[in-house]
Amino acid sequence: MEAWNTDDHAIRLRLLRDSWVSDGEFLVMLLDAPLVGIDPLATFISDTNVQFGFVGHRTSVVGEIVEHNSCALVSWRTVAPDGTVTLEGQNFFEFEDGLIRRLVGFFPVALPA
């Protein structure tokens, strides 16, 4: 989650490289096809944070992480600096050798303008 919480691109890249396989797949409802690779994912995070006004917001895990074999289901919440909840959702993860191989994210389709 910390990759979503930093505005520093170099830090975001380091965080993603430490937690994802190099050709990992990221798919959310904003995309027609998965993003593949760490660099496109880092750019996507930066661009969407700016586009939807999430710069300065914090995303964190809500509740317990449910794990099964090499998969996990994580509920999360994004909160504005004033404490307002701006987005909530769930991510389904698949892991490979302890790193994220695939993330499929689910959240309300209606995002802030």
MARDRENTI-739191 format. One line per field, with one value per residue: residue number from 1; chain; x, y, z of N, C-alpha, C, O, CB in turn. Coordinates in steps of 0.02 Angstrom, whole numbers, plus 50000, padded with zeros to 5 digits. Glycine has a CB too. Example, Ala and Ser with C-alpha at 12.3 -4.5 7.8 and 13.67 -1.06 7.14 Angstrom:
resi [1,2] $
chain [A,A] $
n.c1 [50660,50642] $
n.c2 [49716,49888] $
n.c3 [50390,50354] $
ca.c1 [50615,50684] $
ca.c2 [49775,49947] $
ca.c3 [50390,50357] $
c.c1 [50660,50645] $
c.c2 [49835,50002] $
c.c3 [50390,50394] $
o.c1 [50712,50670] $
o.c2 [49834,50057] $
o.c3 [50423,50402] $
cb.c1 [50565,50704] $
cb.c2 [49776,49970] $
cb.c3 [50452,50286] $
This chain:
resi [1,2,3,4,5,6,7,8,9,10,11,12,13,14,15,16,17,18,19,20,21,22,23,24,25,26,27,28,29,30,31,32,33,34,35,36,37,38,39,40,41,42,43,44,45,46,47,48,49,50,51,52,53,54,55,56,57,58,59,60,61,62,63,64,65,66,67,68,69,70,71,72,73,74,75,76,77,78,79,80,81,82,83,84,85,86,87,88,89,90,91,92,93,94,95,96,97,98,99,100,101,102,103,104,105,106,107,108,109,110,111,112,113] $
chain [A,A,A,A,A,A,A,A,A,A,A,A,A,A,A,A,A,A,A,A,A,A,A,A,A,A,A,A,A,A,A,A,A,A,A,A,A,A,A,A,A,A,A,A,A,A,A,A,A,A,A,A,A,A,A,A,A,A,A,A,A,A,A,A,A,A,A,A,A,A,A,A,A,A,A,A,A,A,A,A,A,A,A,A,A,A,A,A,A,A,A,A,A,A,A,A,A,A,A,A,A,A,A,A,A,A,A,A,A,A,A,A,A] $
n.c1 [50040,50103,50162,50061,50047,50150,50220,50336,50420,50535,50545,50423,50447,50551,50484,50387,50471,50525,50419,50347,50345,50446,50373,50242,50061,49933,49769,49628,49462,49471,49547,49563,49638,49764,49897,50066,50213,50329,50367,50261,50157,50197,50191,50054,49997,50045,49986,49846,49827,49847,49749,49626,49630,49695,49818,49914,49824,49793,49809,49756,49756,49605,49529,49550,49675,49640,49703,49747,49826,49931,49872,49782,49658,49619,49549,49531,49552,49545,49592,49564,49668,49592,49523,49412,49335,49378,49380,49347,49385,49425,49563,49622,49752,49884,50024,50200,50338,50340,50322,50217,50122,50006,49878,49711,49598,49454,49329,49209,49137,49109,49209,49287,49271] $
n.c2 [49940,50058,50108,50177,50281,50371,50518,50524,50473,50392,50326,50258,50170,50092,50032,49956,49872,49797,49719,49660,49541,49559,49560,49573,49578,49700,49743,49842,49913,50027,49998,49919,49810,49712,49802,49774,49746,49841,49978,50034,50018,50101,50226,50230,50235,50361,50446,50421,50459,50597,50630,50597,50671,50619,50645,50659,50588,50441,50269,50120,49957,49876,49789,49609,49519,49399,49242,49113,48973,49026,49150,49303,49405,49571,49702,49879,50055,50224,50379,50552,50697,50767,50669,50616,50480,50428,50327,50154,49980,49814,49706,49571,49460,49369,49272,49243,49159,49236,49364,49488,49428,49449,49570,49604,49728,49791,49913,50046,50100,50234,50362,50501,50663] $
n.c3 [50000,50027,49911,49850,49935,49930,49857,49791,49653,49636,49759,49755,49646,49701,49810,49740,49663,49766,49805,49701,49563,49418,49299,49339,49347,49343,49371,49363,49371,49294,49186,49026,49000,49083,49165,49137,49220,49320,49300,49216,49309,49416,49354,49322,49452,49497,49400,49416,49549,49538,49439,49502,49616,49730,49787,49929,50004,50106,50091,50165,50241,50285,50412,50421,50330,50213,50180,50065,50011,49884,49876,49914,49994,50012,50099,50082,50116,50066,50128,50146,50187,50283,50347,50284,50205,50048,49954,49941,49936,49872,49851,49756,49769,49689,49726,49696,49741,49857,49811,49731,49601,49530,49536,49561,49566,49650,49660,49690,49538,49512,49526,49615,49539] $
ca.c1 [50000,50145,50175,50007,50048,50206,50220,50404,50420,50591,50526,50370,50479,50587,50433,50358,50522,50535,50360,50316,50387,50459,50321,50178,50002,49890,49707,49572,49407,49488,49589,49533,49684,49812,49963,50118,50278,50333,50368,50194,50116,50217,50163,49981,49982,50056,49937,49779,49826,49837,49686,49568,49639,49714,49884,49909,49780,49826,49773,49777,49718,49549,49511,49600,49695,49621,49752,49735,49881,49973,49827,49758,49605,49633,49505,49570,49517,49584,49567,49591,49701,49544,49492,49357,49347,49367,49374,49355,49382,49460,49612,49639,49823,49917,50095,50249,50400,50334,50311,50152,50121,49947,49830,49648,49567,49382,49306,49153,49155,49102,49266,49280,49289] $
ca.c2 [50000,50118,50135,50223,50334,50417,50559,50520,50419,50346,50285,50214,50118,50047,49992,49907,49822,49754,49679,49632,49511,49610,49560,49565,49606,49742,49755,49872,49928,50083,49972,49868,49753,49721,49832,49724,49774,49888,50047,50056,50022,50162,50283,50228,50259,50433,50479,50417,50501,50666,50636,50592,50713,50579,50664,50675,50540,50381,50206,50072,49895,49878,49721,49556,49494,49328,49208,49043,48951,49082,49205,49342,49455,49627,49761,49939,50118,50283,50433,50618,50726,50789,50610,50593,50420,50446,50268,50090,49924,49752,49681,49500,49452,49305,49279,49197,49164,49289,49429,49494,49408,49479,49604,49624,49774,49805,49971,50076,50128,50307,50393,50573,50700] $
ca.c3 [50000,50032,49844,49835,49984,49921,49796,49764,49603,49648,49816,49731,49607,49747,49846,49694,49646,49824,49821,49640,49513,49368,49247,49372,49314,49384,49335,49399,49326,49250,49132,48983,49001,49138,49158,49149,49237,49376,49277,49199,49369,49453,49317,49331,49519,49497,49357,49445,49609,49516,49403,49546,49675,49788,49812,50000,50037,50130,50081,50214,50247,50332,50431,50416,50265,50206,50139,50047,49967,49863,49860,49971,49982,50056,50097,50093,50119,50054,50170,50133,50245,50334,50376,50243,50165,49978,49912,49975,49890,49889,49802,49755,49752,49680,49741,49669,49779,49906,49778,49697,49530,49498,49579,49530,49614,49644,49696,49654,49473,49515,49562,49620,49478] $
c.c1 [50043,50161,50121,50011,50106,50197,50288,50409,50476,50575,50472,50401,50515,50538,50403,50408,50535,50477,50327,50368,50393,50406,50251,50122,49958,49828,49655,49521,49420,49526,49552,49575,49734,49872,50013,50184,50273,50331,50299,50148,50133,50188,50087,49962,49990,50001,49867,49774,49815,49768,49626,49576,49659,49784,49875,49862,49820,49781,49801,49731,49664,49531,49568,49614,49678,49669,49731,49787,49923,49930,49807,49703,49614,49581,49546,49525,49566,49551,49603,49626,49654,49506,49432,49377,49330,49358,49385,49351,49416,49507,49621,49710,49839,49992,50138,50314,50398,50323,50244,50160,50063,49904,49770,49611,49494,49364,49247,49176,49153,49158,49254,49302,49355] $
c.c2 [50063,50149,50185,50285,50383,50456,50557,50460,50369,50299,50235,50156,50067,50002,49938,49853,49773,49707,49644,49593,49562,49615,49549,49601,49642,49758,49784,49893,49988,50060,49919,49804,49765,49762,49778,49760,49830,49961,50072,50063,50086,50224,50287,50256,50335,50470,50478,50457,50574,50675,50638,50631,50675,50595,50686,50630,50480,50321,50155,50011,49904,49806,49672,49538,49419,49296,49136,49024,49011,49143,49242,49390,49508,49681,49822,50001,50175,50342,50498,50645,50749,50731,50582,50531,50437,50386,50206,50035,49862,49735,49606,49494,49379,49317,49226,49209,49224,49359,49429,49477,49443,49512,49622,49665,49787,49865,50001,50110,50205,50336,50468,50607,50736] $
c.c3 [50000,49964,49824,49879,49977,49856,49761,49717,49615,49707,49795,49691,49652,49785,49802,49676,49703,49836,49762,49600,49456,49314,49278,49336,49364,49344,49382,49347,49280,49187,49092,48983,49058,49118,49174,49162,49289,49352,49256,49260,49409,49420,49326,49400,49522,49459,49389,49509,49591,49485,49450,49612,49738,49814,49885,50039,50059,50119,50131,50214,50300,50349,50422,50344,50264,50157,50125,49995,49948,49843,49923,49948,50035,50046,50115,50092,50106,50090,50152,50195,50300,50366,50337,50203,50093,49933,49956,49923,49917,49832,49812,49730,49737,49689,49708,49706,49827,49877,49742,49623,49494,49553,49537,49582,49598,49688,49658,49590,49474,49558,49567,49556,49487] $
o.c1 [50021,50174,50135,49981,50110,50170,50296,50403,50466,50591,50475,50382,50509,50549,50393,50390,50553,50484,50282,50427,50349,50395,50208,50134,49946,49833,49639,49533,49383,49535,49514,49549,49744,49896,50003,50207,50221,50297,50280,50106,50088,50165,50060,49915,49946,49973,49832,49722,49777,49732,49580,49536,49642,49808,49832,49859,49875,49722,49862,49674,49675,49519,49626,49570,49698,49676,49700,49791,49950,49949,49813,49702,49615,49570,49590,49468,49623,49491,49664,49615,49673,49462,49405,49429,49273,49330,49426,49318,49434,49494,49627,49726,49811,50019,50114,50343,50449,50315,50217,50200,50070,49896,49776,49595,49476,49383,49236,49227,49192,49153,49216,49347,49378] $
o.c2 [50116,50209,50231,50337,50431,50431,50586,50403,50309,50240,50176,50098,50007,49942,49882,49794,49715,49659,49604,49609,49604,49669,49519,49649,49618,49785,49755,49890,49998,50099,49880,49751,49822,49759,49740,49799,49861,50002,50127,50108,50120,50270,50341,50296,50369,50518,50528,50486,50609,50722,50677,50624,50696,50561,50728,50633,50467,50323,50148,50014,49935,49766,49691,49542,49382,49318,49104,49054,49044,49181,49216,49411,49494,49704,49819,49998,50174,50353,50499,50620,50749,50742,50531,50531,50457,50392,50206,50042,49858,49748,49581,49519,49333,49366,49171,49264,49258,49407,49376,49507,49465,49485,49652,49640,49795,49867,49984,50143,50237,50335,50496,50583,50770] $
o.c3 [49976,49959,49785,49863,50014,49807,49707,49739,49606,49704,49813,49701,49641,49791,49823,49672,49692,49875,49772,49601,49448,49286,49246,49298,49420,49289,49434,49287,49232,49141,49119,48967,49078,49061,49221,49121,49299,49383,49276,49263,49432,49454,49335,49406,49548,49484,49388,49523,49625,49502,49439,49657,49793,49860,49900,50100,50033,50135,50138,50190,50352,50303,50416,50301,50308,50100,50167,49941,49992,49799,49978,49890,50095,49989,50157,50069,50130,50084,50144,50250,50359,50408,50356,50171,50078,49879,50001,49872,49976,49774,49868,49677,49768,49664,49693,49703,49836,49914,49726,49588,49437,49608,49483,49636,49540,49747,49600,49587,49439,49620,49528,49521,49441] $
cb.c1 [49954,50209,50180,49938,50049,50273,50201,50457,50428,50656,50501,50319,50528,50629,50378,50333,50587,50546,50311,50285,50358,50525,50335,50183,49962,49926,49680,49596,49345,49531,49654,49527,49721,49835,49972,50124,50310,50396,50417,50162,50127,50294,50181,49955,50029,50124,49935,49760,49891,49892,49678,49553,49577,49711,49916,49888,49721,49845,49780,49780,49765,49487,49451,49577,49771,49546,49821,49662,49853,50018,49764,49815,49534,49705,49443,49625,49482,49591,49577,49535,49743,49494,49470,49333,49305,49425,49424,49302,49413,49409,49680,49589,49867,49901,50106,50259,50460,50393,50368,50123,50114,49905,49862,49605,49605,49340,49363,49118,49108,49032,49333,49320,49233] $
cb.c2 [50000,50102,50079,50189,50305,50379,50631,50515,50450,50386,50328,50253,50148,50087,50038,49942,49856,49797,49722,49687,49441,49598,49507,49590,49550,49808,49690,49934,49942,50133,49943,49895,49744,49654,49896,49674,49801,49876,50055,50008,49960,50166,50278,50155,50225,50450,50446,50345,50493,50686,50578,50521,50751,50506,50722,50745,50520,50388,50181,50103,49834,49918,49698,49494,49506,49321,49209,49033,48916,49061,49179,49382,49422,49655,49752,49946,50128,50298,50416,50667,50784,50838,50625,50649,50359,50486,50270,50079,49943,49694,49718,49459,49477,49274,49277,49207,49170,49291,49443,49565,49330,49424,49667,49562,49838,49743,50023,50127,50101,50328,50378,50600,50751] $
cb.c3 [50060,50068,49792,49843,50052,49920,49813,49821,49533,49662,49875,49687,49557,49797,49873,49631,49627,49886,49855,49596,49487,49336,49194,49443,49279,49408,49302,49442,49366,49288,49160,48912,48931,49164,49204,49089,49175,49416,49219,49149,49413,49457,49242,49324,49572,49466,49288,49457,49649,49465,49356,49562,49689,49769,49768,50008,49990,50205,50007,50284,50264,50303,50392,50454,50250,50181,50173,50020,49903,49805,49823,50006,49984,50045,50145,50040,50189,49977,50245,50110,50223,50303,50444,50195,50192,49953,49853,50031,49824,49902,49809,49710,49809,49610,49817,49591,49732,49948,49727,49706,49524,49459,49613,49504,49617,49663,49706,49699,49418,49542,49526,49680,49461] $
